[in-house]
Amino acid sequence: MLRFAAVGDNCIDRFRPSGMSLIGGNAVNVAVQLARLGHESHYFGAVGDDADGHRTIKELAVHGVQVANVQLRPGHTAFTLIDILPSGERVFAHEDFGVCAGYRPTPEDLKKLKQMDHVHIGWMDDQGALRQELCRSGVSVSQDISVNSDVQNLGVSGLAIAFGSAGEDDAAADAMLHRLIFDGARLAVVTRGAKGASVSDGERSVTTGIEPIEVVDTTGAGDSFIAGFLSANLSGRDWATCLESGRSLAARTCGHVGGFPQA
């Protein structure tokens, strides 16, 4: 069992037209999946002091995630409006970051984060401050660049692992792998849609295909892939096994609605 922390975004995924609402967000989904894999998993982030915020804290705790460092802030919990296509693919129609915007770990939070075996950062609008602080302190850190659209928050220098998504364009995927390493990540992992995923350190690379499954919903599949990869990688497994661990967890997530099973 390893000690992981996931920091940053949470949201309420509101599915249209069904009206179903589920808890999600890159950092939250990664934290939950790591806990479900048997690791000590902590979530650091901010929720609103509203029904959605209290629901989020309760649901994370039910799934074994440590929630002592979740900040309860005045305002509303972040939410996302999601449309599901007949193929099972989801389309983000609207995002409201709520109290996640401007979230920063406290000095006490930083002390705890620096004691983790690994920290994964989701969406944050801190211009890379947390990544830089943790990397300077020698902490193993990963981040998913695909959940940030603001160039100010996209730096990867110092990351142990940079995750990205390039779709099925081989040239785009190879270019992303190269760019992430060139920009300072020690390891780059890029998902390639139906073509699987690749990992590279700039000198060698490994690619695996997807695991066939009847897709119900792809929401959170990429986050599950990250959790599966991190669990295997931090446990010392080879790259092929890490990719297979990620794709297996992602495939299971595609079999239900939302990033993880919820009541």
MITIRO-490665 format. One record per residue (C-alpha): residue number from 1; residue in one letter; x, y, z. Coordinates in nm, 2 decimals, always signed. Example, Ala and Ser with C-alpha at 12.3 -4.5 7.8 and 13.67 -1.06 7.14 Angstrom:
num,residuo,c1,c2,c3
1,A,+1.23,-0.45,+0.78
2,S,+1.37,-0.11,+0.71
***
This chain:
num,residuo,c1,c2,c3
1,M,+0.00,+0.00,+0.00
2,L,+0.13,+0.34,-0.10
3,R,+0.04,+0.69,+0.02
4,F,-0.11,+0.89,-0.26
5,A,-0.26,+1.24,-0.27
6,A,-0.47,+1.39,-0.55
7,V,-0.50,+1.77,-0.55
8,G,-0.73,+2.00,-0.74
9,D,-1.06,+1.97,-0.91
10,N,-1.39,+1.82,-0.81
11,C,-1.73,+1.87,-0.97
12,I,-2.08,+1.75,-0.99
13,D,-2.13,+1.59,-1.33
14,R,-2.49,+1.66,-1.44
15,F,-2.59,+1.44,-1.72
16,R,-2.84,+1.56,-1.98
17,P,-3.12,+1.49,-2.05
18,S,-3.15,+1.22,-1.78
19,G,-3.10,+1.47,-1.49
20,M,-2.86,+1.22,-1.32
21,S,-2.59,+1.39,-1.12
22,L,-2.26,+1.22,-1.01
23,I,-1.95,+1.33,-0.84
24,G,-1.64,+1.36,-1.06
25,G,-1.34,+1.57,-1.15
26,N,-0.99,+1.45,-1.25
27,A,-0.83,+1.47,-0.90
28,V,-1.14,+1.32,-0.73
29,N,-1.17,+1.03,-0.97
30,V,-0.80,+0.95,-0.94
31,A,-0.82,+0.96,-0.56
32,V,-1.12,+0.73,-0.56
33,Q,-0.97,+0.48,-0.80
34,L,-0.64,+0.47,-0.60
35,A,-0.84,+0.40,-0.28
36,R,-1.03,+0.13,-0.46
37,L,-0.70,-0.03,-0.56
38,G,-0.61,-0.06,-0.19
39,H,-0.38,+0.24,-0.14
40,E,-0.39,+0.51,+0.12
41,S,-0.55,+0.79,-0.08
42,H,-0.60,+1.15,+0.02
43,Y,-0.79,+1.42,-0.16
44,F,-0.69,+1.79,-0.13
45,G,-0.93,+2.04,-0.28
46,A,-1.22,+2.28,-0.21
47,V,-1.60,+2.22,-0.21
48,G,-1.88,+2.46,-0.15
49,D,-2.06,+2.48,+0.18
50,D,-2.37,+2.35,+0.00
51,A,-2.55,+2.02,-0.04
52,D,-2.33,+1.92,-0.33
53,G,-2.01,+1.99,-0.13
54,H,-2.13,+1.79,+0.17
55,R,-2.24,+1.51,-0.06
56,T,-1.89,+1.51,-0.22
57,I,-1.71,+1.48,+0.11
58,K,-1.94,+1.20,+0.22
59,E,-1.91,+1.00,-0.10
60,L,-1.53,+1.02,-0.11
61,A,-1.52,+0.89,+0.25
62,V,-1.75,+0.61,+0.16
63,H,-1.50,+0.50,-0.11
64,G,-1.21,+0.51,+0.14
65,V,-1.06,+0.84,+0.04
66,Q,-0.91,+1.05,+0.33
67,V,-1.10,+1.38,+0.33
68,A,-0.95,+1.56,+0.64
69,N,-0.78,+1.82,+0.41
70,V,-1.08,+1.91,+0.20
71,Q,-1.16,+2.28,+0.24
72,L,-1.53,+2.38,+0.29
73,R,-1.56,+2.73,+0.14
74,P,-1.85,+2.97,+0.10
75,G,-2.00,+2.95,-0.25
76,H,-2.11,+2.67,-0.47
77,T,-1.95,+2.34,-0.56
78,A,-1.81,+2.31,-0.91
79,F,-2.04,+2.15,-1.17
80,T,-2.02,+2.03,-1.53
81,L,-2.31,+1.98,-1.77
82,I,-2.25,+1.66,-1.98
83,D,-2.42,+1.53,-2.29
84,I,-2.38,+1.16,-2.38
85,L,-2.36,+1.07,-2.75
86,P,-2.51,+0.74,-2.88
87,S,-2.15,+0.60,-2.90
88,G,-2.11,+0.65,-2.52
89,E,-1.87,+0.95,-2.57
90,R,-1.94,+1.24,-2.35
91,V,-1.95,+1.60,-2.44
92,F,-1.88,+1.87,-2.18
93,A,-2.15,+2.13,-2.26
94,H,-2.06,+2.37,-1.97
95,E,-1.81,+2.39,-1.68
96,D,-1.84,+2.61,-1.37
97,F,-1.54,+2.57,-1.14
98,G,-1.72,+2.72,-0.84
99,V,-1.50,+2.73,-0.53
100,C,-1.23,+2.52,-0.70
101,A,-1.12,+2.84,-0.87
102,G,-0.85,+3.00,-0.66
103,Y,-0.81,+2.69,-0.44
104,R,-0.47,+2.67,-0.27
105,P,-0.33,+2.42,-0.02
106,T,-0.26,+2.56,+0.32
107,P,+0.09,+2.55,+0.47
108,E,-0.02,+2.25,+0.68
109,D,-0.15,+2.09,+0.36
110,L,+0.19,+2.14,+0.20
111,K,+0.37,+1.96,+0.48
112,K,+0.14,+1.66,+0.44
113,L,+0.17,+1.66,+0.07
114,K,+0.55,+1.65,+0.09
115,Q,+0.52,+1.33,+0.30
116,M,+0.33,+1.14,+0.03
117,D,+0.48,+0.87,-0.19
118,H,+0.32,+1.04,-0.49
119,V,+0.10,+1.35,-0.56
120,H,-0.12,+1.38,-0.86
121,I,-0.24,+1.72,-0.96
122,G,-0.56,+1.77,-1.15
123,W,-0.71,+2.10,-1.26
124,M,-0.56,+2.40,-1.08
125,D,-0.54,+2.77,-1.16
126,D,-0.22,+2.84,-0.96
127,Q,+0.01,+2.90,-1.26
128,G,+0.21,+2.58,-1.16
129,A,+0.30,+2.70,-0.81
130,L,+0.21,+2.37,-0.64
131,R,+0.39,+2.16,-0.90
132,Q,+0.70,+2.37,-0.87
133,E,+0.70,+2.37,-0.49
134,L,+0.65,+1.99,-0.46
135,C,+0.91,+1.92,-0.73
136,R,+1.17,+2.14,-0.56
137,S,+1.11,+1.94,-0.25
138,G,+1.18,+1.61,-0.43
139,V,+0.82,+1.48,-0.42
140,S,+0.72,+1.25,-0.70
141,V,+0.45,+1.44,-0.89
142,S,+0.22,+1.38,-1.19
143,Q,-0.02,+1.60,-1.37
144,D,-0.28,+1.56,-1.64
145,I,-0.22,+1.84,-1.89
146,S,-0.54,+1.75,-2.08
147,V,-0.77,+1.89,-1.80
148,N,-0.62,+2.24,-1.82
149,S,-0.69,+2.48,-2.11
150,D,-0.50,+2.78,-1.97
151,V,-0.15,+2.79,-2.10
152,Q,-0.04,+2.95,-1.77
153,N,-0.11,+2.62,-1.59
154,L,+0.04,+2.38,-1.84
155,G,+0.40,+2.36,-1.74
156,V,+0.55,+2.01,-1.69
157,S,+0.90,+2.08,-1.58
158,G,+1.00,+1.86,-1.29
159,L,+0.71,+1.62,-1.32
160,A,+0.79,+1.25,-1.26
161,I,+0.50,+1.17,-1.50
162,A,+0.31,+1.40,-1.74
163,F,-0.02,+1.26,-1.87
164,G,-0.18,+1.38,-2.19
165,S,-0.44,+1.28,-2.44
166,A,-0.38,+1.31,-2.82
167,G,-0.66,+1.11,-2.98
168,E,-0.60,+0.86,-3.26
169,D,-0.37,+1.08,-3.47
170,D,-0.03,+0.90,-3.45
171,A,+0.17,+1.21,-3.54
172,A,+0.00,+1.42,-3.28
173,A,+0.06,+1.15,-3.01
174,D,+0.42,+1.11,-3.10
175,A,+0.46,+1.49,-3.10
176,M,+0.30,+1.52,-2.76
177,L,+0.53,+1.25,-2.61
178,H,+0.83,+1.43,-2.75
179,R,+0.71,+1.77,-2.63
180,L,+0.64,+1.66,-2.28
181,I,+0.99,+1.51,-2.24
182,F,+1.15,+1.81,-2.41
183,D,+0.96,+2.05,-2.17
184,G,+1.10,+1.87,-1.86
185,A,+0.89,+1.57,-1.76
186,R,+1.09,+1.26,-1.68
187,L,+0.82,+1.03,-1.82
188,A,+0.54,+1.11,-2.07
189,V,+0.22,+0.90,-2.10
190,V,-0.02,+0.98,-2.38
191,T,-0.35,+0.81,-2.44
192,R,-0.44,+0.76,-2.81
193,G,-0.81,+0.69,-2.81
194,A,-0.90,+0.36,-2.98
195,K,-0.53,+0.31,-3.05
196,G,-0.44,+0.27,-2.69
197,A,-0.17,+0.45,-2.50
198,S,+0.21,+0.51,-2.51
199,V,+0.48,+0.59,-2.25
200,S,+0.82,+0.73,-2.32
201,D,+1.12,+0.87,-2.15
202,G,+1.26,+1.03,-2.47
203,E,+1.50,+0.74,-2.54
204,R,+1.26,+0.44,-2.56
205,S,+0.88,+0.40,-2.57
206,V,+0.61,+0.13,-2.53
207,T,+0.26,+0.13,-2.67
208,T,-0.03,-0.10,-2.59
209,G,-0.38,-0.12,-2.75
210,I,-0.71,-0.09,-2.58
211,E,-0.91,-0.35,-2.39
212,P,-1.23,-0.42,-2.59
213,I,-1.55,-0.34,-2.39
214,E,-1.91,-0.24,-2.45
215,V,-1.90,+0.13,-2.37
216,V,-2.17,+0.27,-2.15
217,D,-2.00,+0.60,-2.07
218,T,-1.64,+0.72,-2.11
219,T,-1.67,+0.98,-1.83
220,G,-1.37,+0.94,-1.60
221,A,-1.20,+0.66,-1.81
222,G,-0.89,+0.87,-1.86
223,D,-0.87,+0.94,-1.48
224,S,-0.90,+0.57,-1.41
225,F,-0.62,+0.50,-1.66
226,I,-0.40,+0.75,-1.47
227,A,-0.48,+0.57,-1.14
228,G,-0.41,+0.23,-1.28
229,F,-0.08,+0.35,-1.43
230,L,+0.03,+0.53,-1.12
231,S,-0.04,+0.23,-0.89
232,A,+0.16,-0.01,-1.11
233,N,+0.44,+0.24,-1.18
234,L,+0.49,+0.34,-0.81
235,S,+0.49,-0.03,-0.73
236,G,+0.79,-0.08,-0.96
237,R,+0.62,-0.26,-1.25
238,D,+0.75,-0.25,-1.61
239,W,+0.60,+0.00,-1.86
240,A,+0.39,-0.25,-2.05
241,T,+0.23,-0.37,-1.72
242,C,+0.17,-0.01,-1.62
243,L,-0.01,+0.06,-1.94
244,E,-0.21,-0.26,-1.92
245,S,-0.31,-0.17,-1.56
246,G,-0.43,+0.17,-1.67
247,R,-0.63,+0.04,-1.97
248,S,-0.79,-0.23,-1.76
249,L,-0.91,+0.02,-1.50
250,A,-1.03,+0.25,-1.78
251,A,-1.22,-0.03,-1.94
252,R,-1.41,-0.11,-1.62
253,T,-1.50,+0.26,-1.58
254,C,-1.64,+0.27,-1.93
255,G,-1.89,-0.01,-1.82
256,H,-2.09,+0.23,-1.60
257,V,-2.21,+0.59,-1.59
258,G,-1.97,+0.83,-1.41
259,G,-1.61,+0.82,-1.30
260,F,-1.67,+0.56,-1.03
261,P,-1.97,+0.36,-0.90
262,Q,-2.21,+0.57,-0.69
263,A,-2.53,+0.50,-0.51
***
